[in-house]
Amino acid sequence: MMSSSSTIATFTALSIAILVLTSLAHTWRVQHRRTRQLKGVEWLVSLRHLLAHLQQHRGLSSAFLAGKAELKGDISHLQTQIRRDCEAVISVGDWITHSPRWQGIEEHWQRLSQRFQTLDRDTNIGQHNRLITNLIYLIEDTADAHELKHLCEDITQAQRVWRDLLISAEHIGQARAIGTAITAAGSCDSVSRIQLSYLSNKIEETSQRVKNDLEISHQTQHKLQELLYCIKDRVMLDTPQIDSQIYFKLATACLEDMLAKYDEEIMRLRVNIR
């Protein structure tokens, strides 16, 4: 029969062992979550670069289809960059290669990059829109799967970072593509006017929402107002009154500001990983 002192020693040893194992398990969980969050942030960065280049491809290919044949070389160069973007996304880790949404994006891009020249302008823009929308959904999926919302102050901030900011940028990107095609062709029909009117309202609505929560600079707000004015008074006319390259640069400046704000917010998430 064990003595009282032996029983106490055994109990103490077991207690210490349990505490050590519990501490090790906690440390493993914290490290595992940290590793997962770092991967998630890395994907949010690489997917954002892909997003920007796909948006640019939509704009340039739309202008090309509207008659700007001299853009063919720029588009070819951009497609090479997009291929590199896809390789960079895959290089982060295996998780994304098992995502049906990522697999669909890769397949869709392969088809679109090979046949966009055979499409009419509206079909080309529509195909790009669907591709980019799925990419934004994938960014949200990635953030959720890697627990990045825990790095934000609250769920509202999380939604502003990888949903509203990117959706706002996408509305600008769609307006850039349609407006660039219109100004390249030299005419604006009633359907295009309806599309641009809708997008202008969305740009104003979503940019206001993110401005209230993420401190969009006055300079960016001024650029957005300049773009909205340009769309209404210089693009949505029977005969647009602005050169396509100038309009593309104006819209691009707004789009890049929104994506730069996204980059800034993602870097804040990285700092919060412990």
N, C-alpha and C positions, 0 to 999 in steps of 0.2 A: 504494500500500500504506500502511495506517495506521501511524503511528509508535507506539512503545510508550507514550508519554505520552498520545496520543490514545485509545488502547485503554483505558488505565486511567481516563481521564476519562469515556469512554462507559460503561464498566462501573460506575463510581461513580454516574453520573447514573441509570443503570438501577436500581441497587440502591436509591438514594434514592427513586426513583419507586415501586418495588415496596413499600418500607417505608411510604411515604405512603399508597398505595392500600390496603395491608393494614391500616394504622391507621384509615383512613376506613371500611373495610368492618367492622372490629371495632366502631368507634364507632356505625355504622349499626345493627349487630346488637344492641348493647346498648340503644340508644335505642328500637329497634323492640320489643324484649322488654319494656322498661320501659313503653312505651305500651300494649302488649298486657296487661301485668299490671295497670296502672292501670284499664284498661277492665274487666278481670275482677273486680277488687275492687268497682268501681262496680256491676257486675251482681249480685255477691253481696249487696250492700247492698239494692239495689232489689228483688231476688227475695225477700229475707228479709221485707221489708215486705208484699209480696204474700202470702207464706206465712202470716204472722200474721193477716192479714185474712181469708184463706180459712178458716183454722182457727176464727176467731171466727164467721164466717158459718155454719160447720157447727154450732157450738154453739147459736147463736141460732135457726137454722132448725129444729133438732131440738126445741128447747123450744117453738117456734111450732107445730110439727106435733103436739106433745103437749098442746096446748090453750092456750098462752100467746099469744092473738091480739094482745095489746097490744104485742108485739114487732115487729109488721109495719113500723112507721115506722123503727125502729132498723135493721131488715134492709135496707130500701130505701136508707137513708143509707149503710150499709156497702157495698152494691152499687155505689153511686156512687164510693165510695173505691176499691174494687177496680178499677173502670174506670180511674181515675186511676193506680193502681199499674201497670196494664198499659201505659198510655201512657208512664209513666216508664221502664219496662223497655225499651220499644222505642226511646225517645229516646237511650239510651246509645250505640247503634250498630247497624250492619246485621247483624252476625254472628248475633245471636239470631233475627232474622226468617227466616233460612234453616235454622234448627234444626227438624227434624220434631217433636221433642219439644215445643218451644214452640208450634208450630202446633197440635199436638194439645191442649195445655193451653188455648189460647185457644178452640178449638172446643168443647171439653168444658165450659168455664166458661159460654160463651154458652148452651148447651143447659140446663145445670143451673140457671143463674140465672133462666131463664124458666119452668122447669117444676118446681122443687123443691116448690112448694105442692101439686102433684098426686101426690107420692110418699108412701109410708108412711115411718115414722121410720127403719127399718132400711135401706131402699133409699137414702134421702137420705144417711144417714151413710156407707153403702158407696160411693156416688158421690163424695162429698167425699174419702173416704179414698184412692180411686184417683187423683183429681185431685192431691191433696197429695203422694202418694207419687211421682208423676211429676215434680212440681215439685222435690222433694228430689233426685231423679235428675238433673234439669236443672242444679241448683246444682252437683252433683258434676261433671257434664259441663263446665260453664262453668269451674270451677276447673282441671280437667285441660287444657282447650283453651287456657287463658291462662297456663299454667305457674306456677300459684300454689303448687304443692307445693314449688317451689324456694325459696320464702320462709319455709318452715317448717324447724324443726330437723331433722326426719326425717319419713318417710312416716306413722309412727304419729300424730304430732301433726297432720298434715294430715287424716288420717281422723277424728280426734277433733273437729276444728274443723267441717268441712262435711258430715260424715256422722253421727257418733255424737251430737253435740250436738243436731242437728236431729231425728234419729230419737227421741232421748229426749224432746225437746219434743213430737214428734208423738204419742208414746204418751200423754203427759199430755193433749194435745189431744183424742185419741180418748176417753180416760176422762172428760174434761170434757163432751164431747158426749153420750155415753151416760148419764152420771150426771145431767146436766142434764135430759135427756128423761125419765129415770126419776123424778126428784124432782118434775118438773113434772106428770107423770101421776099421781104418788102411789102407784105400785106397781112392784115389781121382779120380773120373771119369772125362770125358771131359766136361760134363754138369756142374759139380760142379766147375771146373776150370773157365769156362765161367762166371758163377755166381759170383765167388770170384773176377775175374778180373774186372767185371762191378762194383762191390761194392767197390773195392779198388779205382777205378777212382772217384767214387762218394764221398767216404770219403775224398779223397784229395781235390776234388773240393769244397765241402760244408764247410769243415774245414777251407780252405783258405778264403772263403767268410766271415765266422763269425770272423775269426782271425783279419781281416782288420778293422772290426767295433766294436768288443767287447773285444779286448785285451786278446786273449787266451794266457795263460802263455807259456814261453819257455819250461817248464817242460812237459806240456800237448802236445805241438807240438812234443817234443822228443818222448813221448810215442806213439803218432800217427805214427810217422815215423818208430818206432820199430815194431809196429803192421803191418804196410804195408810191411816192409821188411820180417817179419815172414811169412805173408800170401804168398808172392811171392816165397821165397826161402826155406820154410820149410813145408808149407801146400799144395801148389799147385803142388804136386809131385805124381807120381803113388803110392808111399808109403811115406806118410807124415813122417817128421823127428822131430816131437815134440809130447810130451804127451798131451792128450786132456785136462787134468786138468790145465797144465801149460798154454796152449793156451787160455783156458777159462779165467784164471786169468789175462792174458795179455790184452785180449780184454775188460774184465770187468773194468780194471783200466782206459782204455781210455774212455769207456762209462760213468763211474762214474764221471770222470773229466768234461765231457761235461754237464752232468746233474747237477753237482755242480755249473757250470757256470750259468746254467739256474736258479738255486735256488738263486744265488747271484743277478742276474738281476731282478728276481721277488721281492726280498726284497727291491731293489731300487725303484721299482714301489710302494710298500707299503708306503715307506717314503714320496713319492711325493703326496700321497692322502691328500687333505686339506678340 
